Amino acid sequence: MTESESRAVDNLTSRACDMAMKAAAAYIRDSGAAGEMKSDFAIDLLCQILHRDLPPVIQAALADAREAVECNMGQVAAVTFAASMQLAGTAAVNKCLSMLV
């Protein structure tokens, strides 16, 4: 992998994490779960869940996106990838909340 390709992968991974974290924050706010997620412990737990669960989701989303691009459906690839990251963020919040109860 060239240095340019490596930077592109790092950038995409960073953006994927941002998407998942923003989705998690929005879900916490919109679902009324902010009260349960106020402690440092809850936030640390959420970060650990995202750190553990996100890499395989990113890999699967990249595979789906690659297939869409190969079919000349680049816009579908972008939307599908973003949706996968948003779902991963909300799923992480749900796992976190279930562990806090």
Backbone as XML, in Angstrom:
<?xml version="1.0"?>
<chain id="A" units="angstrom">
  <residue number="1" name="MET">
    <atom name="N" x="0.854" y="-1.170" z="0.000"/>
    <atom name="CA" x="0.000" y="0.000" z="0.000"/>
    <atom name="C" x="0.901" y="1.234" z="0.000"/>
  </residue>
  <residue number="2" name="THR">
    <atom name="N" x="0.611" y="2.137" z="-0.878"/>
    <atom name="CA" x="1.401" y="3.358" z="-0.951"/>
    <atom name="C" x="1.052" y="4.277" z="0.216"/>
  </residue>
  <residue number="3" name="GLU">
    <atom name="N" x="1.892" y="5.273" z="0.429"/>
    <atom name="CA" x="1.635" y="6.229" z="1.507"/>
    <atom name="C" x="0.330" y="6.979" z="1.266"/>
  </residue>
  <residue number="4" name="SER">
    <atom name="N" x="0.055" y="7.313" z="0.022"/>
    <atom name="CA" x="-1.182" y="8.010" z="-0.336"/>
    <atom name="C" x="-2.401" y="7.137" z="-0.044"/>
  </residue>
  <residue number="5" name="GLU">
    <atom name="N" x="-2.317" y="5.867" z="-0.385"/>
    <atom name="CA" x="-3.423" y="4.944" z="-0.107"/>
    <atom name="C" x="-3.611" y="4.764" z="1.391"/>
  </residue>
  <residue number="6" name="SER">
    <atom name="N" x="-2.509" y="4.695" z="2.106"/>
    <atom name="CA" x="-2.576" y="4.552" z="3.557"/>
    <atom name="C" x="-3.251" y="5.764" z="4.197"/>
  </residue>
  <residue number="7" name="ARG">
    <atom name="N" x="-2.908" y="6.957" z="3.727"/>
    <atom name="CA" x="-3.552" y="8.177" z="4.237"/>
    <atom name="C" x="-5.042" y="8.177" z="3.924"/>
  </residue>
  <residue number="8" name="ALA">
    <atom name="N" x="-5.398" y="7.717" z="2.725"/>
    <atom name="CA" x="-6.820" y="7.678" z="2.350"/>
    <atom name="C" x="-7.595" y="6.727" z="3.255"/>
  </residue>
  <residue number="9" name="VAL">
    <atom name="N" x="-7.013" y="5.580" z="3.553"/>
    <atom name="CA" x="-7.673" y="4.614" z="4.447"/>
    <atom name="C" x="-7.798" y="5.198" z="5.842"/>
  </residue>
  <residue number="10" name="ASP">
    <atom name="N" x="-6.738" y="5.831" z="6.328"/>
    <atom name="CA" x="-6.788" y="6.461" z="7.651"/>
    <atom name="C" x="-7.862" y="7.547" z="7.702"/>
  </residue>
  <residue number="11" name="ASN">
    <atom name="N" x="-7.945" y="8.343" z="6.649"/>
    <atom name="CA" x="-8.943" y="9.407" z="6.576"/>
    <atom name="C" x="-10.353" y="8.828" z="6.574"/>
  </residue>
  <residue number="12" name="LEU">
    <atom name="N" x="-10.562" y="7.788" z="5.794"/>
    <atom name="CA" x="-11.880" y="7.161" z="5.730"/>
    <atom name="C" x="-12.255" y="6.535" z="7.074"/>
  </residue>
  <residue number="13" name="THR">
    <atom name="N" x="-11.289" y="5.895" z="7.716"/>
    <atom name="CA" x="-11.542" y="5.303" z="9.029"/>
    <atom name="C" x="-11.898" y="6.376" z="10.048"/>
  </residue>
  <residue number="14" name="SER">
    <atom name="N" x="-11.181" y="7.470" z="10.013"/>
    <atom name="CA" x="-11.466" y="8.577" z="10.922"/>
    <atom name="C" x="-12.860" y="9.144" z="10.675"/>
  </residue>
  <residue number="15" name="ARG">
    <atom name="N" x="-13.216" y="9.316" z="9.415"/>
    <atom name="CA" x="-14.556" y="9.831" z="9.091"/>
    <atom name="C" x="-15.634" y="8.841" z="9.511"/>
  </residue>
  <residue number="16" name="ALA">
    <atom name="N" x="-15.366" y="7.554" z="9.353"/>
    <atom name="CA" x="-16.337" y="6.533" z="9.770"/>
    <atom name="C" x="-16.568" y="6.606" z="11.272"/>
  </residue>
  <residue number="17" name="CYS">
    <atom name="N" x="-15.498" y="6.746" z="12.031"/>
    <atom name="CA" x="-15.623" y="6.866" z="13.486"/>
    <atom name="C" x="-16.395" y="8.121" z="13.862"/>
  </residue>
  <residue number="18" name="ASP">
    <atom name="N" x="-16.107" y="9.220" z="13.188"/>
    <atom name="CA" x="-16.849" y="10.461" z="13.437"/>
    <atom name="C" x="-18.338" y="10.276" z="13.174"/>
  </residue>
  <residue number="19" name="MET">
    <atom name="N" x="-18.669" y="9.612" z="12.061"/>
    <atom name="CA" x="-20.084" y="9.382" z="11.735"/>
    <atom name="C" x="-20.767" y="8.565" z="12.828"/>
  </residue>
  <residue number="20" name="ALA">
    <atom name="N" x="-20.103" y="7.505" z="13.281"/>
    <atom name="CA" x="-20.698" y="6.641" z="14.302"/>
    <atom name="C" x="-20.847" y="7.388" z="15.627"/>
  </residue>
  <residue number="21" name="MET">
    <atom name="N" x="-19.842" y="8.167" z="15.989"/>
    <atom name="CA" x="-19.904" y="8.899" z="17.249"/>
    <atom name="C" x="-20.962" y="9.999" z="17.210"/>
  </residue>
  <residue number="22" name="LYS">
    <atom name="N" x="-21.076" y="10.691" z="16.084"/>
    <atom name="CA" x="-22.114" y="11.722" z="15.961"/>
    <atom name="C" x="-23.506" y="11.099" z="16.010"/>
  </residue>
  <residue number="23" name="ALA">
    <atom name="N" x="-23.662" y="9.939" z="15.377"/>
    <atom name="CA" x="-24.952" y="9.241" z="15.420"/>
    <atom name="C" x="-25.262" y="8.800" z="16.847"/>
  </residue>
  <residue number="24" name="ALA">
    <atom name="N" x="-24.247" y="8.319" z="17.565"/>
    <atom name="CA" x="-24.446" y="7.913" z="18.956"/>
    <atom name="C" x="-24.876" y="9.108" z="19.801"/>
  </residue>
  <residue number="25" name="ALA">
    <atom name="N" x="-24.205" y="10.236" z="19.623"/>
    <atom name="CA" x="-24.552" y="11.444" z="20.395"/>
    <atom name="C" x="-25.971" y="11.916" z="20.081"/>
  </residue>
  <residue number="26" name="ALA">
    <atom name="N" x="-26.331" y="11.905" z="18.808"/>
    <atom name="CA" x="-27.684" y="12.323" z="18.420"/>
    <atom name="C" x="-28.728" y="11.371" z="18.995"/>
  </residue>
  <residue number="27" name="TYR">
    <atom name="N" x="-28.424" y="10.090" z="18.974"/>
    <atom name="CA" x="-29.363" y="9.091" z="19.506"/>
    <atom name="C" x="-29.531" y="9.271" z="21.012"/>
  </residue>
  <residue number="28" name="ILE">
    <atom name="N" x="-28.435" y="9.523" z="21.709"/>
    <atom name="CA" x="-28.524" y="9.760" z="23.163"/>
    <atom name="C" x="-29.406" y="10.974" z="23.435"/>
  </residue>
  <residue number="29" name="ARG">
    <atom name="N" x="-29.170" y="12.035" z="22.700"/>
    <atom name="CA" x="-29.940" y="13.274" z="22.884"/>
    <atom name="C" x="-31.414" y="13.068" z="22.535"/>
  </residue>
  <residue number="30" name="ASP">
    <atom name="N" x="-31.680" y="12.483" z="21.376"/>
    <atom name="CA" x="-33.054" y="12.381" z="20.874"/>
    <atom name="C" x="-33.881" y="11.306" z="21.554"/>
  </residue>
  <residue number="31" name="SER">
    <atom name="N" x="-33.227" y="10.294" z="22.118"/>
    <atom name="CA" x="-33.975" y="9.203" z="22.740"/>
    <atom name="C" x="-34.266" y="9.453" z="24.214"/>
  </residue>
  <residue number="32" name="GLY">
    <atom name="N" x="-33.719" y="10.531" z="24.740"/>
    <atom name="CA" x="-33.929" y="10.822" z="26.152"/>
    <atom name="C" x="-32.996" y="10.044" z="27.061"/>
  </residue>
  <residue number="33" name="ALA">
    <atom name="N" x="-31.944" y="9.459" z="26.516"/>
    <atom name="CA" x="-31.019" y="8.647" z="27.303"/>
    <atom name="C" x="-29.894" y="9.474" z="27.918"/>
  </residue>
  <residue number="34" name="ALA">
    <atom name="N" x="-29.957" y="10.789" z="27.779"/>
    <atom name="CA" x="-28.864" y="11.633" z="28.264"/>
    <atom name="C" x="-28.643" y="11.465" z="29.766"/>
  </residue>
  <residue number="35" name="GLY">
    <atom name="N" x="-29.709" y="11.249" z="30.502"/>
    <atom name="CA" x="-29.578" y="11.073" z="31.953"/>
    <atom name="C" x="-28.747" y="9.860" z="32.319"/>
  </residue>
  <residue number="36" name="GLU">
    <atom name="N" x="-28.959" y="8.762" z="31.596"/>
    <atom name="CA" x="-28.207" y="7.532" z="31.876"/>
    <atom name="C" x="-26.759" y="7.620" z="31.407"/>
  </residue>
  <residue number="37" name="MET">
    <atom name="N" x="-26.497" y="8.527" z="30.483"/>
    <atom name="CA" x="-25.161" y="8.602" z="29.876"/>
    <atom name="C" x="-24.328" y="9.759" z="30.432"/>
  </residue>
  <residue number="38" name="LYS">
    <atom name="N" x="-24.688" y="10.283" z="31.601"/>
    <atom name="CA" x="-23.988" y="11.449" z="32.152"/>
    <atom name="C" x="-22.657" y="11.101" z="32.806"/>
  </residue>
  <residue number="39" name="SER">
    <atom name="N" x="-22.514" y="9.900" z="33.299"/>
    <atom name="CA" x="-21.299" y="9.580" z="34.057"/>
    <atom name="C" x="-20.111" y="9.326" z="33.132"/>
  </residue>
  <residue number="40" name="ASP">
    <atom name="N" x="-18.936" y="9.551" z="33.678"/>
    <atom name="CA" x="-17.711" y="9.246" z="32.936"/>
    <atom name="C" x="-17.646" y="7.758" z="32.620"/>
  </residue>
  <residue number="41" name="PHE">
    <atom name="N" x="-18.128" y="6.938" z="33.554"/>
    <atom name="CA" x="-18.130" y="5.490" z="33.328"/>
    <atom name="C" x="-18.952" y="5.131" z="32.098"/>
  </residue>
  <residue number="42" name="ALA">
    <atom name="N" x="-20.131" y="5.730" z="31.950"/>
    <atom name="CA" x="-21.003" y="5.429" z="30.807"/>
    <atom name="C" x="-20.347" y="5.852" z="29.494"/>
  </residue>
  <residue number="43" name="ILE">
    <atom name="N" x="-19.729" y="7.011" z="29.486"/>
    <atom name="CA" x="-19.065" y="7.493" z="28.269"/>
    <atom name="C" x="-17.867" y="6.610" z="27.934"/>
  </residue>
  <residue number="44" name="ASP">
    <atom name="N" x="-17.085" y="6.228" z="28.949"/>
    <atom name="CA" x="-15.955" y="5.326" z="28.713"/>
    <atom name="C" x="-16.429" y="3.982" z="28.171"/>
  </residue>
  <residue number="45" name="LEU">
    <atom name="N" x="-17.523" y="3.481" z="28.728"/>
    <atom name="CA" x="-18.074" y="2.214" z="28.260"/>
    <atom name="C" x="-18.522" y="2.321" z="26.804"/>
  </residue>
  <residue number="46" name="LEU">
    <atom name="N" x="-19.189" y="3.406" z="26.465"/>
    <atom name="CA" x="-19.618" y="3.618" z="25.080"/>
    <atom name="C" x="-18.416" y="3.657" z="24.137"/>
  </residue>
  <residue number="47" name="CYS">
    <atom name="N" x="-17.376" y="4.358" z="24.536"/>
    <atom name="CA" x="-16.159" y="4.427" z="23.702"/>
    <atom name="C" x="-15.534" y="3.052" z="23.529"/>
  </residue>
  <residue number="48" name="GLN">
    <atom name="N" x="-15.512" y="2.256" z="24.583"/>
    <atom name="CA" x="-14.966" y="0.895" z="24.486"/>
    <atom name="C" x="-15.795" y="0.032" z="23.541"/>
  </residue>
  <residue number="49" name="ILE">
    <atom name="N" x="-17.108" y="0.166" z="23.621"/>
    <atom name="CA" x="-17.989" y="-0.602" z="22.735"/>
    <atom name="C" x="-17.756" y="-0.189" z="21.289"/>
  </residue>
  <residue number="50" name="LEU">
    <atom name="N" x="-17.686" y="1.101" z="21.035"/>
    <atom name="CA" x="-17.424" y="1.576" z="19.669"/>
    <atom name="C" x="-16.067" y="1.079" z="19.182"/>
  </residue>
  <residue number="51" name="HIS">
    <atom name="N" x="-15.070" y="1.155" z="20.024"/>
    <atom name="CA" x="-13.718" y="0.722" z="19.646"/>
    <atom name="C" x="-13.710" y="-0.766" z="19.293"/>
  </residue>
  <residue number="52" name="ARG">
    <atom name="N" x="-14.468" y="-1.556" z="20.016"/>
    <atom name="CA" x="-14.514" y="-3.000" z="19.773"/>
    <atom name="C" x="-15.386" y="-3.359" z="18.578"/>
  </residue>
  <residue number="53" name="ASP">
    <atom name="N" x="-16.536" y="-2.711" z="18.460"/>
    <atom name="CA" x="-17.530" y="-3.132" z="17.466"/>
    <atom name="C" x="-17.401" y="-2.457" z="16.106"/>
  </residue>
  <residue number="54" name="LEU">
    <atom name="N" x="-16.760" y="-1.321" z="16.043"/>
    <atom name="CA" x="-16.727" y="-0.559" z="14.798"/>
    <atom name="C" x="-15.845" y="-1.159" z="13.692"/>
  </residue>
  <residue number="55" name="PRO">
    <atom name="N" x="-14.663" y="-1.688" z="13.985"/>
    <atom name="CA" x="-13.823" y="-2.197" z="12.886"/>
    <atom name="C" x="-14.498" y="-3.215" z="11.965"/>
  </residue>
  <residue number="56" name="PRO">
    <atom name="N" x="-15.199" y="-4.233" z="12.480"/>
    <atom name="CA" x="-15.849" y="-5.155" z="11.540"/>
    <atom name="C" x="-16.990" y="-4.507" z="10.756"/>
  </residue>
  <residue number="57" name="VAL">
    <atom name="N" x="-17.649" y="-3.527" z="11.364"/>
    <atom name="CA" x="-18.718" y="-2.811" z="10.655"/>
    <atom name="C" x="-18.116" y="-2.001" z="9.513"/>
  </residue>
  <residue number="58" name="ILE">
    <atom name="N" x="-16.976" y="-1.362" z="9.782"/>
    <atom name="CA" x="-16.305" y="-0.593" z="8.734"/>
    <atom name="C" x="-15.900" y="-1.506" z="7.589"/>
  </residue>
  <residue number="59" name="GLN">
    <atom name="N" x="-15.336" y="-2.662" z="7.910"/>
    <atom name="CA" x="-14.923" y="-3.601" z="6.865"/>
    <atom name="C" x="-16.103" y="-4.047" z="6.015"/>
  </residue>
  <residue number="60" name="ALA">
    <atom name="N" x="-17.216" y="-4.381" z="6.650"/>
    <atom name="CA" x="-18.401" y="-4.811" z="5.905"/>
    <atom name="C" x="-18.962" y="-3.667" z="5.069"/>
  </residue>
  <residue number="61" name="ALA">
    <atom name="N" x="-18.988" y="-2.467" z="5.641"/>
    <atom name="CA" x="-19.509" y="-1.315" z="4.902"/>
    <atom name="C" x="-18.617" y="-0.981" z="3.708"/>
  </residue>
  <residue number="62" name="LEU">
    <atom name="N" x="-17.309" y="-1.122" z="3.873"/>
    <atom name="CA" x="-16.397" y="-0.895" z="2.752"/>
    <atom name="C" x="-16.608" y="-1.915" z="1.644"/>
  </residue>
  <residue number="63" name="ALA">
    <atom name="N" x="-16.848" y="-3.163" z="2.022"/>
    <atom name="CA" x="-17.109" y="-4.197" z="1.012"/>
    <atom name="C" x="-18.389" y="-3.887" z="0.245"/>
  </residue>
  <residue number="64" name="ASP">
    <atom name="N" x="-19.424" y="-3.470" z="0.959"/>
    <atom name="CA" x="-20.681" y="-3.097" z="0.298"/>
    <atom name="C" x="-20.479" y="-1.890" z="-0.611"/>
  </residue>
  <residue number="65" name="ALA">
    <atom name="N" x="-19.720" y="-0.913" z="-0.112"/>
    <atom name="CA" x="-19.462" y="0.287" z="-0.907"/>
    <atom name="C" x="-18.660" y="-0.055" z="-2.158"/>
  </residue>
  <residue number="66" name="ARG">
    <atom name="N" x="-17.681" y="-0.932" z="-2.007"/>
    <atom name="CA" x="-16.867" y="-1.335" z="-3.157"/>
    <atom name="C" x="-17.741" y="-1.979" z="-4.240"/>
  </residue>
  <residue number="67" name="GLU">
    <atom name="N" x="-18.662" y="-2.831" z="-3.819"/>
    <atom name="CA" x="-19.572" y="-3.465" z="-4.780"/>
    <atom name="C" x="-20.423" y="-2.424" z="-5.492"/>
  </residue>
  <residue number="68" name="ALA">
    <atom name="N" x="-20.916" y="-1.448" z="-4.756"/>
    <atom name="CA" x="-21.738" y="-0.404" z="-5.364"/>
    <atom name="C" x="-20.921" y="0.415" z="-6.361"/>
  </residue>
  <residue number="69" name="VAL">
    <atom name="N" x="-19.686" y="0.736" z="-6.005"/>
    <atom name="CA" x="-18.822" y="1.508" z="-6.907"/>
    <atom name="C" x="-18.549" y="0.712" z="-8.177"/>
  </residue>
  <residue number="70" name="GLU">
    <atom name="N" x="-18.305" y="-0.585" z="-8.032"/>
    <atom name="CA" x="-18.055" y="-1.429" z="-9.202"/>
    <atom name="C" x="-19.255" y="-1.475" z="-10.144"/>
  </residue>
  <residue number="71" name="CYS">
    <atom name="N" x="-20.431" y="-1.197" z="-9.615"/>
    <atom name="CA" x="-21.657" y="-1.158" z="-10.433"/>
    <atom name="C" x="-21.999" y="0.267" z="-10.853"/>
  </residue>
  <residue number="72" name="ASN">
    <atom name="N" x="-21.027" y="1.168" z="-10.742"/>
    <atom name="CA" x="-21.215" y="2.575" z="-11.098"/>
    <atom name="C" x="-22.323" y="3.247" z="-10.282"/>
  </residue>
  <residue number="73" name="MET">
    <atom name="N" x="-22.388" y="2.901" z="-9.012"/>
    <atom name="CA" x="-23.389" y="3.478" z="-8.114"/>
    <atom name="C" x="-22.677" y="4.136" z="-6.927"/>
  </residue>
  <residue number="74" name="GLY">
    <atom name="N" x="-21.810" y="5.096" z="-7.249"/>
    <atom name="CA" x="-21.002" y="5.752" z="-6.225"/>
    <atom name="C" x="-21.804" y="6.448" z="-5.152"/>
  </residue>
  <residue number="75" name="GLN">
    <atom name="N" x="-22.897" y="7.082" z="-5.549"/>
    <atom name="CA" x="-23.731" y="7.782" z="-4.568"/>
    <atom name="C" x="-24.380" y="6.786" z="-3.612"/>
  </residue>
  <residue number="76" name="VAL">
    <atom name="N" x="-24.791" y="5.647" z="-4.133"/>
    <atom name="CA" x="-25.362" y="4.598" z="-3.284"/>
    <atom name="C" x="-24.302" y="4.110" z="-2.299"/>
  </residue>
  <residue number="77" name="ALA">
    <atom name="N" x="-23.068" y="3.994" z="-2.772"/>
    <atom name="CA" x="-21.972" y="3.549" z="-1.904"/>
    <atom name="C" x="-21.805" y="4.495" z="-0.723"/>
  </residue>
  <residue number="78" name="ALA">
    <atom name="N" x="-21.810" y="5.786" z="-0.984"/>
    <atom name="CA" x="-21.619" y="6.780" z="0.071"/>
    <atom name="C" x="-22.768" y="6.749" z="1.074"/>
  </residue>
  <residue number="79" name="VAL">
    <atom name="N" x="-23.985" y="6.663" z="0.583"/>
    <atom name="CA" x="-25.157" y="6.661" z="1.467"/>
    <atom name="C" x="-25.202" y="5.383" z="2.298"/>
  </residue>
  <residue number="80" name="THR">
    <atom name="N" x="-24.909" y="4.266" z="1.667"/>
    <atom name="CA" x="-24.913" y="2.982" z="2.377"/>
    <atom name="C" x="-23.838" y="2.961" z="3.460"/>
  </residue>
  <residue number="81" name="PHE">
    <atom name="N" x="-22.657" y="3.474" z="3.127"/>
    <atom name="CA" x="-21.572" y="3.518" z="4.106"/>
    <atom name="C" x="-21.965" y="4.387" z="5.303"/>
  </residue>
  <residue number="82" name="ALA">
    <atom name="N" x="-22.499" y="5.563" z="5.033"/>
    <atom name="CA" x="-22.910" y="6.465" z="6.115"/>
    <atom name="C" x="-24.006" y="5.832" z="6.976"/>
  </residue>
  <residue number="83" name="ALA">
    <atom name="N" x="-24.956" y="5.176" z="6.332"/>
    <atom name="CA" x="-26.038" y="4.536" z="7.088"/>
    <atom name="C" x="-25.496" y="3.426" z="7.990"/>
  </residue>
  <residue number="84" name="SER">
    <atom name="N" x="-24.542" y="2.676" z="7.490"/>
    <atom name="CA" x="-23.934" y="1.609" z="8.300"/>
    <atom name="C" x="-23.247" y="2.183" z="9.539"/>
  </residue>
  <residue number="85" name="MET">
    <atom name="N" x="-22.563" y="3.303" z="9.375"/>
    <atom name="CA" x="-21.882" y="3.930" z="10.504"/>
    <atom name="C" x="-22.887" y="4.485" z="11.509"/>
  </residue>
  <residue number="86" name="GLN">
    <atom name="N" x="-23.980" y="5.056" z="11.004"/>
    <atom name="CA" x="-25.012" y="5.585" z="11.902"/>
    <atom name="C" x="-25.671" y="4.461" z="12.686"/>
  </residue>
  <residue number="87" name="LEU">
    <atom name="N" x="-25.943" y="3.358" z="12.030"/>
    <atom name="CA" x="-26.521" y="2.210" z="12.730"/>
    <atom name="C" x="-25.558" y="1.661" z="13.776"/>
  </residue>
  <residue number="88" name="ALA">
    <atom name="N" x="-24.278" y="1.639" z="13.460"/>
    <atom name="CA" x="-23.280" y="1.168" z="14.426"/>
    <atom name="C" x="-23.255" y="2.071" z="15.657"/>
  </residue>
  <residue number="89" name="GLY">
    <atom name="N" x="-23.384" y="3.368" z="15.453"/>
    <atom name="CA" x="-23.406" y="4.304" z="16.579"/>
    <atom name="C" x="-24.608" y="4.100" z="17.480"/>
  </residue>
  <residue number="90" name="THR">
    <atom name="N" x="-25.771" y="3.936" z="16.889"/>
    <atom name="CA" x="-26.971" y="3.733" z="17.712"/>
    <atom name="C" x="-26.946" y="2.359" z="18.382"/>
  </residue>
  <residue number="91" name="ALA">
    <atom name="N" x="-26.432" y="1.357" z="17.698"/>
    <atom name="CA" x="-26.323" y="0.025" z="18.302"/>
    <atom name="C" x="-25.383" y="0.051" z="19.505"/>
  </residue>
  <residue number="92" name="ALA">
    <atom name="N" x="-24.305" y="0.816" z="19.403"/>
    <atom name="CA" x="-23.364" y="0.927" z="20.520"/>
    <atom name="C" x="-24.031" y="1.573" z="21.733"/>
  </residue>
  <residue number="93" name="VAL">
    <atom name="N" x="-24.840" y="2.585" z="21.490"/>
    <atom name="CA" x="-25.563" y="3.222" z="22.603"/>
    <atom name="C" x="-26.506" y="2.214" z="23.252"/>
  </residue>
  <residue number="94" name="ASN">
    <atom name="N" x="-27.238" y="1.468" z="22.455"/>
    <atom name="CA" x="-28.159" y="0.472" z="23.013"/>
    <atom name="C" x="-27.415" y="-0.582" z="23.827"/>
  </residue>
  <residue number="95" name="LYS">
    <atom name="N" x="-26.262" y="-1.042" z="23.343"/>
    <atom name="CA" x="-25.458" y="-2.011" z="24.116"/>
    <atom name="C" x="-25.009" y="-1.382" z="25.424"/>
  </residue>
  <residue number="96" name="CYS">
    <atom name="N" x="-24.557" y="-0.158" z="25.342"/>
    <atom name="CA" x="-24.082" y="0.533" z="26.530"/>
    <atom name="C" x="-25.209" y="0.669" z="27.552"/>
  </residue>
  <residue number="97" name="LEU">
    <atom name="N" x="-26.352" y="1.112" z="27.104"/>
    <atom name="CA" x="-27.479" y="1.291" z="28.023"/>
    <atom name="C" x="-27.902" y="-0.035" z="28.664"/>
  </residue>
  <residue number="98" name="SER">
    <atom name="N" x="-27.864" y="-1.099" z="27.885"/>
    <atom name="CA" x="-28.253" y="-2.402" z="28.445"/>
    <atom name="C" x="-27.244" y="-2.882" z="29.488"/>
  </residue>
  <residue number="99" name="MET">
    <atom name="N" x="-25.996" y="-2.474" z="29.365"/>
    <atom name="CA" x="-24.970" y="-2.873" z="30.329"/>
    <atom name="C" x="-25.017" y="-2.007" z="31.600"/>
  </residue>
  <residue number="100" name="LEU">
    <atom name="N" x="-25.603" y="-0.824" z="31.484"/>
    <atom name="CA" x="-25.684" y="0.074" z="32.637"/>
    <atom name="C" x="-26.846" y="-0.263" z="33.561"/>
  </residue>
  <residue number="101" name="VAL">
    <atom name="N" x="-27.797" y="-0.998" z="33.055"/>
    <atom name="CA" x="-28.993" y="-1.302" z="33.850"/>
    <atom name="C" x="-28.727" y="-2.365" z="34.877"/>
  </residue>
</chain>
